[in-house]
């Protein structure tokens, strides 16, 4: 990526939405602009886990303002990620449909462990880089609005990642709902936080890390309060947490709380955030924590940079590990992937352009889906496509957003059998082209051998149709494949799309 190129990351957090814009300079990203809006999307989840219209409107308004600032950016320069509140919200698609429109870019809902990995990337990239620092074993913690992420890593590599459903907004609503600070409320809130995070006692023991870092949100706010009161800048200790709790108890309520360095938008969630942080210090026997400069949005920015620069995409390695884990036959996965790619390029020639456009990204996702189309056989040969789709919708896949893995799962689900089960996804033209390519590839490779090259000619036909041409002599040499092609035409007749077969 050229020096001076602008990149942008949008973080749709449970408490705040953030936009970070940076410029590339010799492999580093230097901030040029930063915007933060307190949206409190997490406060808008009702008892049925649906976002209220008021909360969604606050989010849309903030994203519309971000969208104005992002005018002129290319899709390859921007990534927006959403975290715990939108992982939970049952009506998230209603929110996301309009959110993507007003922002002007796609929005990825990322799994908790993927959020943790990106947080670590953000923290690690903004820490000093030298031989000593790269050997340091780091514990990184980020207490967000509705989730807390924990990571152990070294250098730029996260080794252990986890996300817990406990955060400053959720705990403030649950244990300090009326804004009152009492010893009893803090005691119960800390006990409850420890109950959620107690398995960290096994995975994040004191002998596994050298230095603790706190990223963003609650820990950054506590660090500001400590520094404003004369404490060590950039460090939070157990004594600091005791001092802050005493100040909150003395104030008695969020409304009466007056502290230098405390922003008004942080007051309603400081009680919940502090109780979670105190629970973490106790659970992990932390004596002091460094306040990190990096955060989720920085991890997103650096991943944009590294993907563009051709660094091995983590997602390729993830797909390979997943295929191995579920014992997908490598040779068949390769031949189906290669065949599907060749067919898709006939429908979308821009996919081979190398410019990183939408068609090229779709080709890459099709290739991943094809490499994973048989992972369900590890469970059962019967309905293996359904098992494979379930695996992709539920397994941890580093580097992928929730919506990305679901798109792969739909291609795996739809690569054989009736098309009705993926009919909703077929409203998208690109998905439908990917689906046709993988289904035809599976037909051509059904005997588990390489098909003849260029045996099918595939082309769009009108607004919602395709034509596939094959030689008559090929059909006579491979009657079973020709039969499967005719059956495929019948399957498409039951959808709103049409497929015509011509044997010349």
C-alpha positions as CSV (number, residue, x, y, z in Angstrom):
1,X,0.0,0.0,0.0
2,X,1.3,3.4,-1.0
3,X,2.5,5.9,1.6
4,X,-0.1,8.5,2.3
5,X,-3.0,6.1,1.6
6,X,-5.9,6.7,4.1
7,X,-7.5,3.9,6.0
8,X,-10.5,4.0,8.3
9,X,-11.9,1.8,11.0
10,X,-15.3,2.1,12.5
11,X,-16.0,0.4,15.9
12,X,-19.7,0.0,16.8
13,X,-19.3,-0.6,20.5
14,X,-21.9,-1.2,23.1
15,X,-21.3,2.2,24.7
16,X,-19.6,4.3,22.0
17,X,-19.2,4.3,18.3
18,X,-15.7,5.3,17.1
19,X,-14.2,6.3,13.8
20,X,-10.4,6.3,13.4
21,X,-8.8,7.6,10.2
22,X,-5.1,7.1,9.6
23,X,-2.4,7.5,6.9
24,X,0.0,4.8,5.9
25,X,3.7,5.7,6.4
26,X,6.3,3.0,5.7
27,X,4.2,0.2,7.2
28,X,2.9,2.3,10.1
29,X,-0.4,4.0,10.5
30,X,-0.5,7.5,11.9
31,X,-3.7,9.0,13.1
32,X,-5.1,11.9,11.1
33,X,-8.6,12.1,12.5
34,X,-10.6,10.5,15.4
35,X,-14.3,10.7,16.2
36,X,-16.2,9.3,19.1
37,X,-19.9,9.3,19.8
38,X,-21.6,8.0,23.0
39,X,-24.5,6.0,21.6
40,X,-25.1,3.5,24.4
41,X,-26.5,1.0,22.0
42,X,-26.2,-1.6,24.8
43,X,-28.6,0.2,27.0
44,X,-31.2,-0.3,24.2
45,X,-31.5,-4.1,24.5
46,X,-34.9,-5.0,26.0
47,X,-35.7,-8.1,28.0
48,X,-36.3,-10.0,24.8
49,X,-32.9,-9.0,23.5
50,X,-34.3,-6.6,20.8
51,X,-32.9,-3.2,20.3
52,X,-35.4,-0.4,20.9
53,X,-36.1,2.0,18.0
54,X,-34.6,4.9,20.1
55,X,-31.3,3.0,20.5
56,X,-31.2,2.1,16.8
57,X,-31.9,5.7,15.9
58,X,-29.0,6.9,18.0
59,X,-26.8,4.5,16.2
60,X,-28.0,5.4,12.7
61,X,-27.5,9.1,13.4
62,X,-23.9,8.6,14.6
63,X,-23.1,6.4,11.6
64,X,-24.7,8.9,9.2
65,X,-22.2,11.5,10.5
66,X,-19.4,9.1,10.1
67,X,-20.6,8.3,6.6
68,X,-20.3,12.0,5.7
69,X,-16.6,12.0,6.8
70,X,-15.9,8.8,4.9
71,X,-17.2,10.2,1.5
72,X,-14.6,9.5,-1.1
73,X,-13.1,6.4,0.6
74,X,-12.9,3.2,-1.4
75,X,-14.5,0.0,0.2
76,X,-11.0,-1.5,0.4
77,X,-9.9,1.4,2.7
78,X,-12.7,1.1,5.3
79,X,-13.8,-1.6,7.7
80,X,-16.6,-1.3,10.2
81,X,-17.0,-3.9,13.0
82,X,-19.7,-4.4,15.5
83,X,-19.3,-6.2,18.8
84,X,-21.3,-7.7,21.7
85,X,-24.6,-5.7,21.6
86,X,-25.1,-6.6,17.9
87,X,-23.9,-10.2,18.6
88,X,-26.8,-10.4,21.1
89,X,-29.5,-8.4,19.4
90,X,-32.2,-10.6,17.8
91,X,-33.3,-7.7,15.5
92,X,-29.7,-6.8,14.5
93,X,-30.5,-7.3,10.8
94,X,-33.1,-4.5,11.0
95,X,-30.5,-2.2,12.5
96,X,-27.7,-3.3,10.1
97,X,-29.8,-2.9,7.0
98,X,-30.1,0.8,7.5
99,X,-26.8,1.2,9.3
100,X,-24.9,0.0,6.2
101,X,-26.8,2.4,4.0
102,X,-26.2,5.5,6.1
103,X,-22.6,4.6,6.7
104,X,-22.0,3.8,3.0
105,X,-19.9,0.7,3.8
106,X,-20.4,-2.9,5.0
107,X,-20.5,-3.7,8.7
108,X,-19.1,-7.0,10.1
109,X,-20.5,-8.4,13.3
110,X,-17.4,-10.1,14.7
111,X,-17.3,-13.0,17.2
112,X,-16.0,-12.4,20.7
113,X,-12.7,-14.2,20.2
114,X,-12.2,-12.4,16.9
115,X,-12.8,-9.2,18.7
116,X,-10.2,-10.3,21.3
117,X,-7.6,-11.1,18.5
118,X,-8.1,-7.7,16.9
119,X,-7.8,-5.9,20.2
120,X,-4.5,-7.6,20.8
121,X,-3.3,-6.6,17.3
122,X,-4.2,-3.0,18.1
123,X,-2.4,-3.0,21.4
124,X,0.7,-4.8,20.1
125,X,1.2,-2.6,17.1
126,X,1.2,0.5,19.2
127,X,3.7,-0.9,21.8
128,X,7.4,-0.5,21.3
129,X,8.9,-3.1,18.9
130,X,12.3,-4.5,19.9
131,X,13.7,-7.9,20.8
132,X,13.0,-7.5,24.5
133,X,9.4,-6.3,23.9
134,X,8.7,-9.1,21.5
135,X,9.7,-11.7,24.2
136,X,7.4,-10.1,26.7
137,X,4.4,-12.3,27.6
138,X,1.4,-10.0,27.7
139,X,-2.0,-10.2,29.3
140,X,-4.3,-7.8,27.5
141,X,-7.7,-6.9,28.9
142,X,-10.5,-4.8,27.4
143,X,-13.6,-4.1,29.4
144,X,-16.2,-2.9,27.0
145,X,-19.9,-2.1,27.4
146,X,-21.3,-5.6,27.3
147,X,-18.3,-7.9,27.0
148,X,-14.8,-8.2,28.4
149,X,-12.0,-9.6,26.2
150,X,-8.8,-11.3,27.6
151,X,-5.8,-12.2,25.5
152,X,-2.4,-13.7,26.2
153,X,0.2,-13.0,23.5
154,X,3.7,-12.0,22.6
155,X,5.0,-9.8,19.9
156,X,2.2,-9.5,17.3
157,X,0.8,-13.0,18.0
158,X,-2.2,-13.6,20.2
159,X,-2.0,-17.1,21.7
160,X,-5.0,-17.4,24.0
161,X,-8.2,-15.4,23.4
162,X,-11.6,-15.3,25.2
163,X,-14.6,-13.0,25.4
164,X,-16.9,-12.9,28.5
165,X,-20.4,-11.5,28.6
166,X,-19.7,-8.9,31.3
167,X,-19.1,-5.2,30.8
168,X,-19.5,-1.7,32.1
169,X,-22.9,-1.0,30.5
170,X,-24.4,-4.4,31.3
171,X,-23.1,-4.4,34.9
172,X,-24.2,-0.8,35.6
173,X,-27.7,-1.6,34.3
174,X,-27.9,-4.8,36.4
175,X,-26.3,-3.8,39.6
176,X,-26.4,0.0,39.7
177,X,-29.6,0.5,37.8
178,X,-30.7,3.5,39.9
179,X,-27.2,5.1,39.8
180,X,-26.7,4.5,43.5
181,X,-23.3,3.3,44.8
182,X,-23.4,1.2,47.9
183,X,-21.0,-1.4,49.4
184,X,-23.5,-4.1,48.9
185,X,-24.0,-3.3,45.2
186,X,-20.2,-3.4,44.6
187,X,-19.9,-6.6,46.5
188,X,-22.6,-8.4,44.5
189,X,-21.4,-6.9,41.2
190,X,-17.9,-8.2,41.8
191,X,-19.1,-11.7,42.9
192,X,-21.3,-11.9,39.8
193,X,-18.4,-10.8,37.5
194,X,-16.1,-13.4,39.0
195,X,-18.7,-16.1,38.5
196,X,-18.8,-15.3,34.7
197,X,-15.1,-15.1,34.3
198,X,-13.9,-17.8,36.7
199,X,-12.5,-20.1,34.0
200,X,-9.9,-17.4,33.5
201,X,-8.3,-18.9,36.6
202,X,-7.2,-21.8,34.4
203,X,-6.3,-20.1,31.1
204,X,-4.8,-16.9,32.3
205,X,-2.8,-17.9,35.4
206,X,-0.1,-15.5,36.7
207,X,2.7,-17.7,35.5
208,X,1.6,-17.3,31.9
209,X,2.2,-13.6,31.5
210,X,4.7,-10.9,32.5
211,X,2.9,-7.6,32.1
212,X,-0.8,-6.7,32.1
213,X,-2.2,-4.1,29.7
214,X,-5.6,-2.6,29.7
215,X,-7.1,-1.4,26.4
216,X,-9.8,1.3,25.8
217,X,-13.1,1.9,27.6
218,X,-13.2,1.4,31.3
219,X,-9.5,0.9,31.9
220,X,-8.6,4.1,29.9
221,X,-11.2,6.0,31.9
222,X,-9.8,4.7,35.2
223,X,-6.3,5.6,34.1
224,X,-7.4,9.1,33.4
225,X,-8.9,9.5,36.8
226,X,-5.8,8.2,38.6
227,X,-3.5,10.5,36.6
228,X,-5.8,13.5,37.3
229,X,-5.6,12.7,41.0
230,X,-1.8,12.7,41.0
231,X,-1.2,9.0,40.4
232,X,1.3,7.4,38.1
233,X,0.3,8.3,34.5
234,X,-0.6,5.2,32.4
235,X,-0.7,2.8,35.3
236,X,-3.6,1.4,37.4
237,X,-2.9,-0.4,40.7
238,X,-5.0,-2.2,43.3
239,X,-4.6,0.8,45.6
240,X,-5.9,3.0,42.8
241,X,-9.0,0.8,42.5
242,X,-9.6,1.0,46.2
243,X,-9.3,4.8,46.2
244,X,-11.7,5.1,43.3
245,X,-14.3,2.9,44.9
246,X,-14.1,4.9,48.1
247,X,-14.7,8.1,46.0
248,X,-17.8,6.5,44.4
249,X,-19.1,5.4,47.7
250,X,-18.6,8.8,49.2
251,X,-20.5,10.4,46.4
252,X,-23.3,7.9,46.8
253,X,-24.6,8.2,43.3
254,X,-23.5,8.9,39.7
255,X,-25.4,12.2,39.7
256,X,-23.4,13.5,42.7
257,X,-20.0,12.2,41.5
258,X,-17.4,14.9,40.9
259,X,-13.9,13.7,39.9
260,X,-11.3,15.5,37.8
261,X,-10.8,13.7,34.5
262,X,-14.3,12.0,34.6
263,X,-16.3,12.7,31.5
264,X,-20.1,13.1,31.8
265,X,-20.7,10.2,29.4
266,X,-18.6,7.9,31.6
267,X,-20.5,8.6,34.8
268,X,-23.5,6.2,34.2
269,X,-21.2,3.2,33.6
270,X,-18.3,3.8,35.9
271,X,-19.8,1.7,38.7
272,X,-20.2,-1.4,36.6
273,X,-16.9,-0.9,34.9
274,X,-15.0,-0.5,38.2
275,X,-16.6,-3.6,39.7
276,X,-15.6,-5.7,36.7
277,X,-12.0,-4.4,36.8
278,X,-11.8,-5.1,40.6
279,X,-13.0,-8.6,39.9
280,X,-10.3,-9.1,37.3
281,X,-7.5,-7.8,39.5
282,X,-8.6,-10.3,42.2
283,X,-9.1,-13.3,39.9
284,X,-5.8,-12.9,38.0
285,X,-3.8,-11.6,41.0
286,X,-2.9,-8.4,39.1
287,X,-0.9,-5.9,41.0
288,X,-0.8,-3.2,38.4
289,X,-2.0,-2.7,34.8
290,X,-0.5,-0.6,32.1
291,X,-2.9,1.6,30.1
292,X,-2.5,0.6,26.5
293,X,-2.8,3.1,23.6
294,X,-4.0,0.5,21.1
295,X,-7.5,-0.8,20.8
296,X,-9.9,-2.7,18.6
297,X,-10.0,0.0,15.9
298,X,-6.2,0.0,15.6
299,X,-6.2,-3.8,15.1
300,X,-8.8,-3.3,12.3
301,X,-6.6,-0.7,10.6
302,X,-3.5,-2.8,10.7
303,X,-5.3,-5.8,9.4
304,X,-6.6,-3.7,6.5
305,X,-3.0,-2.6,5.8
306,X,-1.6,-6.2,6.0
307,X,-4.2,-7.7,3.8
308,X,-3.6,-5.2,1.1
309,X,0.1,-5.6,1.3
310,X,-0.2,-9.3,0.4
311,X,0.8,-10.6,3.8
312,X,-0.5,-14.1,4.2
313,X,-4.2,-13.6,5.1
314,X,-5.0,-15.2,8.5
315,X,-8.3,-16.4,6.9
316,X,-6.4,-18.7,4.5
317,X,-4.6,-20.3,7.4
318,X,-7.9,-20.6,9.3
319,X,-9.6,-22.3,6.4
320,X,-6.7,-24.8,6.1
321,X,-6.8,-25.6,9.8
322,X,-10.5,-26.1,9.8
323,X,-10.3,-28.4,6.8
324,X,-7.7,-30.4,8.6
325,X,-9.5,-30.4,11.9
326,X,-12.6,-31.9,10.3
327,X,-10.7,-34.3,7.9
328,X,-11.9,-32.8,4.6
329,X,-10.2,-34.7,1.8
330,X,-7.5,-32.2,0.5
331,X,-7.5,-33.4,-3.1
332,X,-11.3,-33.2,-3.6
333,X,-11.4,-29.8,-1.8
334,X,-8.8,-28.5,-4.2
335,X,-10.4,-29.8,-7.4
336,X,-13.8,-28.5,-6.4
337,X,-12.3,-25.1,-5.4
338,X,-10.4,-24.8,-8.6
339,X,-13.3,-25.8,-10.8
340,X,-15.7,-23.5,-9.0
341,X,-13.3,-20.6,-9.3
342,X,-13.0,-21.1,-13.1
343,X,-16.7,-21.2,-13.5
344,X,-17.3,-18.1,-11.4
345,X,-14.8,-16.1,-13.4
346,X,-16.9,-16.9,-16.5
347,X,-19.8,-15.1,-14.8
348,X,-17.6,-12.3,-13.2
349,X,-14.5,-11.7,-15.3
350,X,-13.5,-8.8,-13.0
351,X,-12.8,-11.5,-10.4
352,X,-9.4,-12.2,-12.0
353,X,-8.4,-8.5,-12.2
354,X,-6.2,-8.3,-9.1
355,X,-7.6,-5.0,-8.0
356,X,-9.2,-6.3,-4.9
357,X,-12.8,-5.4,-6.0
358,X,-16.0,-7.0,-5.0
359,X,-15.9,-9.7,-7.6
360,X,-12.4,-10.7,-6.5
361,X,-13.4,-10.8,-2.9
362,X,-16.4,-13.0,-3.8
363,X,-14.1,-15.4,-5.7
364,X,-11.9,-15.7,-2.6
365,X,-14.9,-16.5,-0.4
366,X,-16.2,-19.0,-3.0
367,X,-12.7,-20.7,-2.9
368,X,-12.9,-20.9,0.9
369,X,-16.4,-22.4,0.9
370,X,-15.3,-25.0,-1.7
371,X,-12.3,-26.0,0.4
372,X,-14.7,-26.5,3.3
373,X,-17.7,-28.0,1.6
374,X,-17.1,-31.5,2.9
375,X,-16.2,-30.7,6.6
376,X,-19.6,-32.1,7.6
377,X,-18.6,-35.6,6.5
378,X,-16.6,-35.7,9.7
379,X,-20.0,-36.0,11.5
380,X,-21.9,-38.1,9.0
381,X,-22.1,-38.7,5.2
382,X,-25.8,-38.4,5.4
383,X,-26.8,-34.7,5.1
384,X,-23.1,-33.7,5.4
385,X,-23.9,-30.3,3.8
386,X,-26.2,-29.5,6.7
387,X,-23.6,-30.6,9.2
388,X,-21.0,-28.5,7.4
389,X,-23.2,-25.4,7.5
390,X,-23.8,-25.9,11.2
391,X,-20.1,-26.2,11.9
392,X,-19.3,-23.0,10.1
393,X,-22.1,-21.1,11.9
394,X,-20.8,-22.2,15.3
395,X,-17.1,-22.9,15.3
396,X,-14.4,-20.2,16.1
397,X,-12.8,-19.0,12.9
398,X,-10.1,-16.4,13.5
399,X,-10.1,-13.6,10.9
400,X,-13.7,-14.0,10.0
401,X,-16.8,-11.9,10.9
402,X,-20.1,-13.6,11.9
403,X,-21.7,-12.5,8.6
404,X,-18.7,-13.8,6.6
405,X,-18.8,-17.3,8.1
406,X,-22.6,-17.4,7.7
407,X,-22.2,-16.6,4.0
408,X,-19.7,-19.5,3.7
409,X,-22.2,-21.7,5.7
410,X,-24.9,-20.9,3.2
411,X,-22.7,-21.9,0.2
412,X,-21.8,-25.1,2.0
413,X,-25.5,-25.8,2.8
414,X,-26.6,-25.0,-0.7
415,X,-23.9,-26.8,-2.7
416,X,-26.1,-29.9,-3.1
417,X,-29.8,-30.8,-2.7
418,X,-32.8,-28.5,-3.0
419,X,-32.2,-24.8,-3.4
420,X,-35.2,-23.8,-1.3
421,X,-33.1,-23.9,1.9
422,X,-30.9,-21.0,0.7
423,X,-33.6,-19.1,-1.1
424,X,-33.3,-16.0,1.1
425,X,-29.6,-15.7,0.3
426,X,-30.4,-16.0,-3.4
427,X,-31.8,-12.5,-3.4
428,X,-28.1,-11.4,-3.7
429,X,-26.9,-11.8,-7.3
430,X,-23.2,-12.4,-6.3
431,X,-24.2,-15.1,-3.8
432,X,-26.3,-16.8,-6.5
433,X,-23.4,-16.8,-9.0
434,X,-21.2,-18.3,-6.3
435,X,-23.8,-20.9,-5.5
436,X,-24.2,-22.0,-9.1
437,X,-20.4,-22.2,-9.6
438,X,-19.9,-24.5,-6.5
439,X,-22.9,-26.7,-7.4
440,X,-21.7,-27.2,-11.0
441,X,-18.2,-27.8,-9.7
442,X,-19.4,-30.5,-7.4
443,X,-21.3,-32.1,-10.3
444,X,-18.2,-32.1,-12.5
445,X,-16.0,-33.5,-9.7
446,X,-18.6,-36.1,-8.4
447,X,-16.3,-39.0,-9.4
448,X,-13.6,-37.5,-7.3
449,X,-11.3,-36.9,-10.2
450,X,-10.2,-33.8,-12.1
451,X,-12.8,-32.8,-14.8
452,X,-11.8,-32.0,-18.3
453,X,-10.7,-28.4,-18.6
454,X,-13.2,-25.8,-19.9
455,X,-15.9,-28.4,-20.4
456,X,-18.7,-26.0,-19.5
457,X,-19.3,-22.5,-20.8
458,X,-21.3,-20.5,-18.3
459,X,-22.8,-17.1,-19.0
460,X,-25.5,-14.8,-17.5
461,X,-28.8,-14.8,-19.3
462,X,-31.0,-11.8,-18.6
463,X,-31.7,-10.3,-15.2
464,X,-32.2,-13.6,-13.3
465,X,-30.8,-16.4,-15.4
466,X,-27.8,-18.4,-16.6
467,X,-26.9,-20.5,-19.6
468,X,-24.5,-23.4,-19.5
469,X,-23.2,-25.0,-22.6
470,X,-21.4,-28.3,-23.0
471,X,-20.3,-30.4,-26.0
472,X,-22.5,-33.3,-27.0
473,X,-19.5,-35.6,-27.3
474,X,-18.6,-34.8,-23.6
475,X,-22.2,-35.7,-22.6
476,X,-21.8,-39.0,-24.4
477,X,-18.5,-39.8,-22.7
478,X,-19.8,-38.8,-19.2
479,X,-23.5,-39.7,-19.2
480,X,-23.8,-39.5,-15.4
481,X,-22.4,-36.0,-15.3
482,X,-24.7,-34.9,-18.1
483,X,-27.7,-36.5,-16.2
484,X,-26.7,-34.5,-13.1
485,X,-26.6,-31.3,-15.2
486,X,-30.1,-32.0,-16.4
487,X,-31.3,-32.6,-12.8
488,X,-29.6,-29.3,-11.9
489,X,-31.7,-27.4,-14.5
490,X,-34.8,-28.8,-12.9
491,X,-33.7,-27.8,-9.4
492,X,-33.3,-24.1,-10.6
493,X,-36.7,-24.1,-12.2
494,X,-38.1,-24.2,-8.6
495,X,-36.5,-20.9,-7.8
496,X,-36.9,-17.3,-9.1
497,X,-33.8,-17.9,-11.2
498,X,-33.5,-19.9,-14.4
499,X,-30.8,-22.2,-15.7
500,X,-30.7,-23.3,-19.3
501,X,-28.6,-26.2,-20.6
502,X,-27.4,-26.4,-24.2
503,X,-25.5,-29.4,-25.6
504,X,-23.8,-28.5,-28.8
